[in-house]
């Protein structure tokens, strides 16, 4: 395994609902 991070920019209709779903996904370090 390498020490590499990647960034994804996502948009959803209900921001707070989407942020909570994405935050719980494996490998996600942070959301804001």
Buried (B, 14 or more C-beta within 10 A) or exposed (E): EEEEEEEEEEEEEEEEEBBEBBEEEEEEEEEE
